[in-house]
Amino acid sequence: MQTHEIEVLPAGTSSTGAGLTFAWSTKDVSSADLASTMTWDLGEFAAAPVVARDLFRIAAAAYLADTAIAKPGVSLHRNFELTVHVEHPSSWSGSPISDFADILHWLTGDSWSIILKPATARLPLAVSEPAARVQLLSGGLDSLCGAVIGLRDSAADVRFVGHRDASKAVRRAQNAIADAIGGHPYDRYELYVRDSKRRKNHGPRSRSLMFMALGVMTAAAHSAPELWVPENGFTSINPPLDAGRGGALTTRSTHPYTFHLLSRLLTTLLIDVVVINPFTNLTKGQLVAAALPELMSDQYRDSATTSFSCAKGGTQFHHGDSNHNCGLCVACVVRRAAFLGAGIDDPTPYDCELLDGADLAGLIKQRWRDVISLRDVFAYGIEEDAILSATVWPPDTDLDAVLQLVDRGLEELRRVPLPAP
């Protein structure tokens, strides 16, 4: 099987191999290779421990590599040899770099070999305001609910952080959320492959790890002991709706075992940040209900309407609006079910409700596998063995609670009307 050699290095540094390279600028925020609001030096995070900056560099390099290489049509498995230039390679010798490769394998299903090379960063004097907590704020409905709930404690000094790639819908959602939360710090960073022709994998599973690493680095820079990663527990578990959705074929971005692996790595690296999902026992409907009444208030309603959950990235191919949620992919159906489960009107414009004629038929055809999988689950449920054996669980997992959560999530989903066969 082919091994993909990829190197991510500071601009102006000589490459050590013959594979694909990405030069990350050290002067201007963007370069010919990458669209970015951060230089390789990561000067805005000078107050963070060097190992936290290197954690982000390695996670970012993996995301760029994941984006640049298409998944094979049959095996869906790739071999990566990733070379990353970092400030302090010796901190990663032994188990840390192996553990990081294991997390990548868990998330992507691919094999990763990671080689670290030393480089020198030019950093300013470290001055950062302290924060009581950092929260990830992606532009999705769950992270918006997390922000609403997190800001109820007016005494809490909360800082938000987000990552933006090429998606205009995500940018639009994040801008609306930024307006809603007002003066609370919300730092949004960009880092992605600039040339769309070089982006071969449009659903990189490693993006969530880079986002978490960005949050960890932010928390460490601001002396925040805690990072919130808001996600409802049903989506985090992501139970297999059919046999083709198990393992790395479905997202594990906020799965409990992902938190377990990342927490273990942070402990080994002596990074004193606790990464948690405070909503791990809630369905999406329960999370939306927990964010009421503020979520539907004048302050937040527009951002709730604009928040982007669609897993398919819009429906512009059928004269739909690429800023809209499609309404028929699994992620959209879970979103629609959440408002029904919370007992409130859904303000979201879904293309499946706005399109008609050939455009609607084209959308339904594109989403038909999702619709069929959901119809089968509505009719037959998911076997307990399929839920528990589809993944790995942290040692202290209450498996009965997992099964009960899945049952509650499916009950919400059954309320959503789907197109007739």
C-alpha positions as semicolon CSV with decimal commas, in nm:
position;residue;x (nm);y (nm);z (nm)
1;M;0,000;0,000;0,000
2;Q;0,124;0,348;-0,085
3;T;0,270;0,558;0,195
4;H;0,192;0,930;0,167
5;E;0,490;1,138;0,276
6;I;0,382;1,485;0,388
7;E;0,584;1,756;0,559
8;V;0,456;2,071;0,730
9;L;0,736;2,318;0,792
10;P;0,800;2,686;0,860
11;A;0,831;2,885;0,539
12;G;1,193;2,924;0,437
13;T;1,296;2,592;0,589
14;S;1,438;2,320;0,366
15;S;1,225;2,012;0,325
16;T;1,376;1,685;0,446
17;G;1,190;1,454;0,208
18;A;1,054;1,413;-0,140
19;G;0,682;1,405;-0,060
20;L;0,412;1,670;-0,045
21;T;0,506;1,980;0,154
22;F;0,308;2,264;0,310
23;A;0,501;2,579;0,396
24;W;0,347;2,758;0,696
25;S;0,439;3,125;0,691
26;T;0,645;3,276;0,975
27;K;0,588;3,637;0,871
28;D;0,256;3,696;0,697
29;V;-0,047;3,508;0,824
30;S;-0,119;3,351;0,486
31;S;0,109;3,186;0,234
32;A;0,088;3,035;-0,111
33;D;0,016;2,696;0,047
34;L;-0,211;2,781;0,339
35;A;-0,488;3,025;0,417
36;S;-0,424;3,111;0,779
37;T;-0,471;3,378;1,043
38;M;-0,179;3,230;1,242
39;T;0,188;3,208;1,159
40;W;0,388;2,895;1,238
41;D;0,545;3,080;1,533
42;L;0,204;3,106;1,706
43;G;0,309;3,431;1,870
44;E;-0,041;3,501;2,000
45;F;0,002;3,189;2,216
46;A;0,342;3,281;2,355
47;A;0,206;3,250;2,710
48;A;0,122;2,882;2,655
49;P;0,377;2,612;2,738
50;V;0,587;2,518;2,437
51;V;0,445;2,164;2,444
52;A;0,091;2,306;2,400
53;R;0,201;2,501;2,092
54;D;0,366;2,190;1,952
55;L;0,049;1,990;2,022
56;F;-0,139;2,229;1,797
57;R;0,131;2,224;1,528
58;I;0,120;1,844;1,509
59;A;-0,262;1,834;1,510
60;A;-0,274;2,105;1,241
61;A;-0,022;1,917;1,027
62;A;-0,230;1,599;1,055
63;Y;-0,542;1,792;0,950
64;L;-0,363;1,936;0,645
65;A;-0,235;1,590;0,549
66;D;-0,580;1,437;0,600
67;T;-0,730;1,706;0,376
68;A;-0,472;1,666;0,100
69;I;-0,506;1,290;0,037
70;A;-0,830;1,137;-0,089
71;K;-0,970;0,828;0,079
72;P;-0,935;0,519;-0,147
73;G;-1,269;0,409;-0,282
74;V;-1,242;0,047;-0,166
75;S;-1,015;0,014;0,138
76;L;-1,081;0,366;0,277
77;H;-0,741;0,327;0,445
78;R;-0,430;0,541;0,398
79;N;-0,074;0,523;0,529
80;F;0,081;0,854;0,633
81;E;0,440;0,942;0,710
82;L;0,402;1,290;0,853
83;T;0,701;1,515;0,925
84;V;0,628;1,816;1,145
85;H;0,864;2,094;1,251
86;V;0,813;2,184;1,617
87;E;0,990;2,380;1,888
88;H;1,072;2,098;2,130
89;P;1,070;1,749;1,976
90;S;1,224;1,580;2,281
91;S;0,903;1,639;2,484
92;W;0,733;1,394;2,248
93;S;0,986;1,113;2,245
94;G;0,856;0,773;2,351
95;S;0,488;0,731;2,430
96;P;0,349;1,083;2,361
97;I;0,402;1,077;1,985
98;S;0,287;0,716;1,967
99;D;-0,023;0,804;2,169
100;F;-0,094;1,094;1,934
101;A;-0,069;0,861;1,634
102;D;-0,313;0,627;1,809
103;I;-0,565;0,909;1,847
104;L;-0,534;0,987;1,478
105;H;-0,585;0,620;1,391
106;W;-0,893;0,609;1,616
107;L;-1,043;0,915;1,447
108;T;-0,948;0,852;1,084
109;G;-0,897;0,476;1,054
110;D;-0,561;0,544;0,887
111;S;-0,206;0,451;0,990
112;W;0,017;0,738;1,100
113;S;0,392;0,759;1,148
114;I;0,498;1,098;1,283
115;I;0,852;1,238;1,262
116;L;0,939;1,559;1,449
117;K;1,208;1,807;1,344
118;P;1,339;2,098;1,555
119;A;1,268;2,459;1,458
120;T;1,294;2,793;1,635
121;A;0,997;3,022;1,694
122;R;1,023;3,398;1,729
123;L;0,792;3,485;2,015
124;P;0,691;3,816;2,175
125;L;0,674;3,875;2,548
126;A;0,393;3,658;2,688
127;V;0,101;3,867;2,814
128;S;-0,244;3,703;2,827
129;E;-0,550;3,781;3,033
130;P;-0,649;3,491;3,260
131;A;-0,975;3,306;3,195
132;A;-1,179;3,081;3,420
133;R;-1,277;2,858;3,127
134;V;-1,234;2,825;2,752
135;Q;-1,515;2,688;2,536
136;L;-1,509;2,568;2,177
137;L;-1,764;2,753;1,965
138;S;-1,789;2,603;1,619
139;G;-2,099;2,766;1,471
140;G;-2,316;2,460;1,532
141;L;-2,630;2,443;1,743
142;D;-2,470;2,241;2,024
143;S;-2,182;2,481;2,073
144;L;-2,428;2,773;2,070
145;C;-2,632;2,602;2,341
146;G;-2,308;2,548;2,533
147;A;-2,230;2,919;2,505
148;V;-2,578;3,016;2,628
149;I;-2,550;2,784;2,926
150;G;-2,189;2,876;2,998
151;L;-2,266;3,248;3,007
152;R;-2,547;3,214;3,262
153;D;-2,285;3,243;3,535
154;S;-2,202;3,611;3,499
155;A;-1,910;3,569;3,739
156;A;-1,740;3,318;3,513
157;D;-1,470;3,464;3,290
158;V;-1,541;3,259;2,978
159;R;-1,338;3,277;2,658
160;F;-1,454;3,122;2,330
161;V;-1,245;2,991;2,044
162;G;-1,340;2,871;1,696
163;H;-1,181;2,741;1,377
164;R;-1,293;2,850;1,031
165;D;-1,213;2,667;0,712
166;A;-1,336;2,742;0,360
167;S;-1,707;2,694;0,446
168;K;-1,900;3,018;0,403
169;A;-2,195;2,872;0,596
170;V;-1,978;2,814;0,903
171;R;-1,836;3,166;0,880
172;R;-2,185;3,312;0,855
173;A;-2,299;3,110;1,157
174;Q;-1,997;3,212;1,363
175;N;-2,047;3,580;1,277
176;A;-2,409;3,563;1,395
177;I;-2,304;3,392;1,718
178;A;-2,030;3,652;1,775
179;D;-2,294;3,925;1,751
180;A;-2,517;3,739;1,996
181;I;-2,258;3,686;2,270
182;G;-2,158;4,051;2,256
183;G;-1,836;4,154;2,427
184;H;-1,725;3,811;2,540
185;P;-1,392;3,713;2,382
186;Y;-1,444;3,492;2,077
187;D;-1,121;3,424;1,890
188;R;-1,169;3,266;1,547
189;Y;-0,871;3,127;1,359
190;E;-0,827;3,000;1,007
191;L;-0,590;2,731;0,883
192;Y;-0,663;2,527;0,573
193;V;-0,521;2,436;0,234
194;R;-0,562;2,746;0,018
195;D;-0,594;2,581;-0,325
196;S;-0,927;2,401;-0,348
197;K;-0,775;2,163;-0,606
198;R;-0,534;2,039;-0,339
199;R;-0,818;1,964;-0,096
200;K;-0,888;1,603;-0,190
201;N;-1,068;1,486;0,126
202;H;-1,363;1,709;0,209
203;G;-1,456;1,537;0,533
204;P;-1,128;1,511;0,728
205;R;-1,191;1,326;1,056
206;S;-0,882;1,486;1,209
207;R;-1,031;1,836;1,209
208;S;-1,192;1,782;1,549
209;L;-0,854;1,696;1,702
210;M;-0,701;2,015;1,564
211;F;-0,997;2,212;1,703
212;M;-0,950;2,055;2,047
213;A;-0,574;2,119;2,032
214;L;-0,650;2,484;1,949
215;G;-0,876;2,497;2,255
216;V;-0,614;2,335;2,477
217;M;-0,347;2,579;2,357
218;T;-0,583;2,872;2,417
219;A;-0,670;2,750;2,766
220;A;-0,304;2,699;2,851
221;A;-0,216;3,048;2,724
222;H;-0,485;3,205;2,943
223;S;-0,423;2,987;3,251
224;A;-0,772;2,839;3,219
225;P;-0,795;2,504;3,397
226;E;-1,086;2,378;3,187
227;L;-1,185;2,342;2,822
228;W;-1,549;2,277;2,736
229;V;-1,627;2,088;2,414
230;P;-2,010;2,115;2,398
231;E;-2,184;1,830;2,216
232;N;-2,496;1,634;2,294
233;G;-2,428;1,280;2,410
234;F;-2,633;1,105;2,140
235;T;-2,430;1,263;1,861
236;S;-2,107;1,201;2,052
237;I;-2,184;0,830;2,071
238;N;-2,304;0,838;1,709
239;P;-2,461;0,491;1,721
240;P;-2,439;0,298;1,392
241;L;-2,763;0,344;1,199
242;D;-2,663;0,065;0,962
243;A;-2,375;-0,174;0,905
244;G;-2,195;0,073;0,679
245;R;-2,164;0,337;0,951
246;G;-1,951;0,163;1,210
247;G;-1,594;0,233;1,313
248;A;-1,406;0,518;1,150
249;L;-1,670;0,528;0,872
250;T;-1,861;0,758;1,105
251;T;-1,735;1,050;1,306
252;R;-1,583;0,997;1,651
253;S;-1,496;1,362;1,703
254;T;-1,651;1,393;2,051
255;H;-1,687;1,026;2,141
256;P;-1,618;0,954;2,512
257;Y;-1,315;0,746;2,412
258;T;-1,173;1,044;2,221
259;F;-1,183;1,247;2,543
260;H;-1,024;0,955;2,728
261;L;-0,734;0,931;2,483
262;L;-0,678;1,307;2,470
263;S;-0,690;1,343;2,850
264;R;-0,434;1,066;2,886
265;L;-0,204;1,241;2,637
266;L;-0,237;1,578;2,813
267;T;-0,147;1,416;3,145
268;T;0,164;1,259;2,990
269;L;0,265;1,595;2,838
270;L;0,205;1,774;3,171
271;I;-0,045;2,014;3,012
272;D;-0,267;2,119;3,301
273;V;-0,598;2,157;3,114
274;V;-0,902;1,934;3,172
275;V;-1,103;1,872;2,855
276;I;-1,467;1,785;2,916
277;N;-1,804;1,763;2,746
278;P;-2,050;1,877;3,016
279;F;-2,348;1,755;2,811
280;T;-2,237;1,399;2,752
281;N;-2,552;1,254;2,917
282;L;-2,802;1,465;2,720
283;T;-2,976;1,414;2,387
284;K;-2,974;1,709;2,150
285;G;-3,334;1,785;2,243
286;Q;-3,243;1,787;2,612
287;L;-2,948;2,017;2,538
288;V;-3,170;2,260;2,346
289;A;-3,422;2,251;2,633
290;A;-3,141;2,321;2,881
291;A;-3,049;2,636;2,684
292;L;-3,404;2,775;2,703
293;P;-3,544;3,036;2,737
294;E;-3,236;3,234;2,629
295;L;-3,191;3,039;2,303
296;M;-3,522;3,171;2,165
297;S;-3,480;3,520;2,307
298;D;-3,423;3,828;2,091
299;Q;-3,053;3,807;2,177
300;Y;-2,993;3,455;2,048
301;R;-3,277;3,361;1,814
302;D;-3,106;3,482;1,494
303;S;-2,788;3,293;1,580
304;A;-2,991;2,978;1,654
305;T;-3,158;3,014;1,314
306;T;-2,823;3,063;1,139
307;S;-2,629;2,795;1,328
308;F;-2,504;2,528;1,090
309;S;-2,544;2,156;1,159
310;C;-2,559;2,008;0,808
311;A;-2,310;1,729;0,745
312;K;-2,335;1,766;0,368
313;G;-2,240;2,130;0,331
314;G;-2,550;2,278;0,172
315;T;-2,762;2,203;-0,135
316;Q;-2,656;2,463;-0,390
317;F;-2,654;2,196;-0,662
318;H;-3,035;2,193;-0,651
319;H;-3,087;2,570;-0,641
320;G;-3,084;2,554;-0,265
321;D;-2,899;2,795;-0,039
322;S;-2,552;2,672;0,060
323;N;-2,596;2,861;0,389
324;H;-2,902;2,651;0,474
325;N;-2,913;2,319;0,654
326;C;-3,040;2,061;0,406
327;G;-3,283;1,900;0,656
328;L;-3,242;1,540;0,537
329;C;-2,888;1,426;0,628
330;V;-2,859;1,247;0,961
331;A;-2,712;1,552;1,135
332;C;-3,000;1,770;1,011
333;V;-3,263;1,518;1,119
334;V;-3,105;1,506;1,466
335;R;-3,125;1,887;1,469
336;R;-3,491;1,890;1,362
337;A;-3,566;1,627;1,626
338;A;-3,401;1,843;1,892
339;F;-3,647;2,128;1,851
340;L;-3,936;1,882;1,851
341;G;-3,794;1,713;2,160
342;A;-3,753;2,048;2,337
343;G;-4,114;2,134;2,253
344;I;-4,044;2,459;2,065
345;D;-4,090;2,580;1,710
346;D;-3,786;2,529;1,491
347;P;-3,679;2,864;1,336
348;T;-3,435;2,697;1,095
349;P;-3,489;2,731;0,717
350;Y;-3,431;2,379;0,577
351;D;-3,396;2,329;0,205
352;C;-3,605;2,012;0,222
353;E;-3,897;2,237;0,326
354;L;-3,818;2,527;0,090
355;L;-3,742;2,346;-0,236
356;D;-4,001;2,187;-0,465
357;G;-4,030;2,004;-0,793
358;A;-3,710;1,875;-0,954
359;D;-3,491;2,058;-0,701
360;L;-3,654;1,881;-0,407
361;A;-3,643;1,549;-0,592
362;G;-3,271;1,599;-0,655
363;L;-3,207;1,674;-0,288
364;I;-3,400;1,367;-0,176
365;K;-3,208;1,152;-0,422
366;Q;-2,878;1,284;-0,287
367;R;-2,979;1,214;0,072
368;W;-3,166;0,888;0,010
369;R;-2,917;0,664;0,188
370;D;-2,954;0,874;0,505
371;V;-3,332;0,865;0,474
372;I;-3,339;0,485;0,429
373;S;-3,105;0,431;0,725
374;L;-3,323;0,649;0,945
375;R;-3,644;0,479;0,829
376;D;-3,500;0,137;0,915
377;V;-3,389;0,257;1,258
378;F;-3,731;0,409;1,324
379;A;-3,890;0,076;1,240
380;Y;-3,647;-0,169;1,401
381;G;-3,425;0,026;1,641
382;I;-3,057;-0,059;1,692
383;E;-2,946;-0,379;1,860
384;E;-2,771;-0,324;2,192
385;D;-2,477;-0,537;2,082
386;A;-2,437;-0,323;1,770
387;I;-2,422;-0,006;1,981
388;L;-2,173;-0,137;2,234
389;S;-1,949;-0,336;2,000
390;A;-1,920;-0,068;1,731
391;T;-1,662;0,123;1,931
392;V;-1,427;0,130;2,231
393;W;-1,536;0,276;2,564
394;P;-1,342;0,439;2,849
395;P;-1,286;0,198;3,141
396;D;-1,542;0,366;3,372
397;T;-1,828;0,385;3,118
398;D;-2,179;0,311;3,245
399;L;-2,297;0,104;2,949
400;D;-2,657;0,090;3,074
401;A;-2,663;0,471;3,071
402;V;-2,525;0,466;2,716
403;L;-2,807;0,241;2,597
404;Q;-3,068;0,454;2,772
405;L;-2,928;0,768;2,610
406;V;-2,944;0,608;2,265
407;D;-3,306;0,506;2,330
408;R;-3,396;0,865;2,426
409;G;-3,221;0,997;2,117
410;L;-3,405;0,757;1,887
411;E;-3,738;0,855;2,041
412;E;-3,663;1,216;1,946
413;L;-3,568;1,116;1,592
414;R;-3,891;0,923;1,534
415;R;-4,085;1,250;1,555
416;V;-3,928;1,387;1,237
417;P;-4,130;1,337;0,915
418;L;-3,925;1,190;0,631
419;P;-3,997;1,171;0,255
420;A;-4,205;0,876;0,141
421;P;-4,026;0,597;-0,050
